[in-house]
């Protein structure tokens, strides 16, 4: 069974400290859009640096077991805490993720790491990570080797290219990205 995992990010410095998970888009917070996309998964966890800012989400939260270690620490923390055999990972700043993409990945998953790619470039924060990846993730965290691409090269992964028209992997990282996103729907 595969659970959902929304990486909430850290300090959100580029967004002036505003939590991206709660940014409004089309009248609803990013969280609502992500939950729609992940609706067919049995459970969705929030990977958080600390729970307080995210209590309004009313979802199971997994605090970082490895603080200040970026997405690798968050993914490993959720894999360690969850009872499912794998987690579908997405960042909190991908409000255009859709059910079709989630279903496509879940259907294609064969047990290893499965990531989407856009224009031939893998997206390490959009895909499925199995519990079997946890020992390698923990080993790298213990050594301070936090680069996801290095982990993926060593552990291996399967790539699922997104169709050219897909917007599922679009990240809203900066205020300018956010303004552009909002302009598209005005």
BELPEMO-V575313 format. One record per backbone hydrogen bond with DSSP energy under -0.5 kcal/mol. NH is the residue of the N-H (numbers start at 1). CO is the residue of the C=O. If there is no record, write none. Layout:
# BELPEMO-V575313
NH,CO
NH,CO
This chain:
# BELPEMO-V575313
3,86
4,43
5,88
6,45
7,5
7,90
8,6
8,47
15,12
16,13
17,12
18,15
20,18
22,19
23,20
25,28
28,25
30,23
31,21
32,29
33,29
34,30
35,31
36,32
37,33
38,34
39,36
41,38
42,2
45,4
46,60
47,6
47,45
48,46
48,62
54,51
55,52
57,54
58,55
60,44
62,46
63,61
64,48
67,65
69,66
72,69
73,69
73,70
74,70
75,71
76,72
77,73
78,74
79,75
80,76
81,77
82,78
85,1
86,1
87,129
88,3
89,87
89,127
90,5
91,125
92,7
94,91
97,94
102,98
103,99
104,100
105,101
106,102
107,103
108,104
109,105
114,128
115,158
116,123
116,126
117,160
118,121
121,118
122,120
123,116
124,122
126,123
127,89
128,114
129,87
131,85
133,130
134,131
137,133
138,134
139,135
140,136
141,137
142,138
143,139
144,140
144,141
145,140
146,144
148,146
151,147
152,148
153,149
154,150
155,151
156,152
158,113
160,115
161,159
162,117
166,163
170,167
172,93
173,171
175,14
178,174
179,175
180,176
181,177
182,178
183,179
184,180
185,181
185,182
186,183
